[in-house]
Amino acid sequence: MKTIGILSDTHGYFDPALKQFFSECDEIWHAGDIGSIELVKEIRKTKPLKAVYGNIDGQEIRAIFTKNLRFFCEDADVWITHIGGYPGRYDRMVKETIKMKPPDLFVCGHSHILKVMYDKDLDLLHINPGAAGRAGLHKIRTAIRLRIDKSDIKDLEVIEMGERR
């Protein structure tokens, strides 16, 4: 069993509350718009990091991370991307692939809106952890922690870190 911390849209800001929230995690997954190489280094000091780049990330971050990341965590097939859309309205860049070979867990960011949805048509769990940073239109900064046990995704928790100011 693995405990995973999931965040997105930090835009260069790593809230101190995340260090405590992610302290029991085995890994941290970042769904893009990281914002700075310093933030990557800060996260990596605490936990192993899997991440994708987002639309605001520059060449330094794009040289380290890919646009899409697909892998297995335990027995769960995971796909992380920044711009992914939502069940029934997936982004055109992922729509064909996600329908041909759906993952068990699809994680994306970009909208700054926290959403956890089950896509019954594709039999997958869709997660957008919202935005953990201070930049953007969101009101409350959020992130997610969950456990993956074999192929079971469970014990999902959300942290709210206050207003984005």
N, C-alpha and C positions, 0 to 999 in steps of 0.2 A: 504494500500500500504506500502511496506517495501523497504528500500534502503539497498543494500547488497554490502559489499566489499569482493572481492575474490582474494586470493593470494596463492602462492605455492612456494616451494623450497627456503625458506628464509635462510636455513642453519645457523640459529642463528642470523641473521642480520635483524633488522626492520628499514628500511630507515625512517628518520624523515619526508620526503615528504609524506609518507603514512598516518601519523597522520592527516595532513591537508586533503588529498584526501578522507580519510575515516571518516572525522569529521561529516558529515551529515548521515552516515550510521547507520542503526538500529542494524546490526550484521556484524561480519566479519567471513568469511568462509575460512579455510586454508586447501588446498588439499595435505598436507603432506610434509615431509622433513622439519619439523619445526626447528630442530637443537638444541634447548635448552629449558629447563624448564623456564629459565629467560625470553625468548622471549614470551612464553605462558603467563607469569605473566604480562609482559609489555603490550601485546595486551589486556588482560582482564582488565587492569586499564582503558582502553579507551572505549571498547565496549564488548558486549557479543560475545563469540567465539564458533563457531562450527568447529571441525577439525577432521582429520584422521591422523594416523601416516604414515610416509613414510619409505622407505628402509634404510635411514641413521639414523632414530630416535631410540634412546636407550630405555631401559626398563622403565625409569622414564616417558617418554612420552607415551609409549605403555600401561602403567598402567592407563593412563587417557583417551586416545583416542582409537578408534577402527580402524580396517583396512578399513571398509566400513561404511558409514553413510547414511541412507535413511530416509527422513522425508518430511513433507509438510511445505512449506512456502507460506502463504496465501492458494491458491488452487492448487499450483504447486507442483508436485511430484519431489523431488530433490534427486539425488544420488551423493555423493562425495566419491572418492577413490583416491589413489595416482597413481597407475599404472593402467590405463584404456584403453590405445590405442586410436584409432580414428575411425570414421565411416568407415565401410567396413573392418577395421583392428583392432577390439577390442581385448584387451588382453584376453588370454584363461581363466583367472580367473573370468572375468565378462561376457564373450561372451554369454553363455547360458542363464544366468539370464536376461541380458539386452534385449535379443531377446524375451524371454517369457513374460516379464513385463517391457517394456521400461518406464523410467521416462520421465517427461517433460523436465528436465534439468539434464544433466550429466556433472559433474565437475571432472577433474583429473589434475594431475601435472606430474612430473617425467621427461618429455622430455626437460624441460626448454625452450620450444618453444611456444610462444603465438599463439593460434589458437581458432577461434570461427567459428564453422561449424554447419550447419543445416543438420541433418541426415534425409533425406526424406523417406528412407525405414522404419525407426523406429519412425518417427514423433517426434524427440526430438532435443533440442539444446545442442550441445556439446561445452564445454568451457574448455580450458587449459589456465590459466592466464599467462603462462610463468614462469619465475623465478624472484622473488623479492630480492633474496640474492646476495651475492658476489661470492659464490663458484659455479663452473660449467663451461660449455663450451659456454653458452649464451654470447652475446655481450651487449645487452641492458636489464636492469632490468625493469620488467613490472608487473602491477597488473590491476584489473578490478573493476569497480563499475557499478551496474545496479539496476533497480527497478523491483519489482514483484508486480503486481496489479491483485489480484484474480489469474487467471492462465496466465495472460499476462506477458511476460518477455520483458522489454523495456528499452530504454534510456541507453544502454550499452556504457560505456566510458572506455578508456584505459589510464593509466598513464605510461609514460616512465620516468625512474629515472636516466637515464644516463648509462654509461658503468659500467660493473660489478666490476671494480677494487677496 
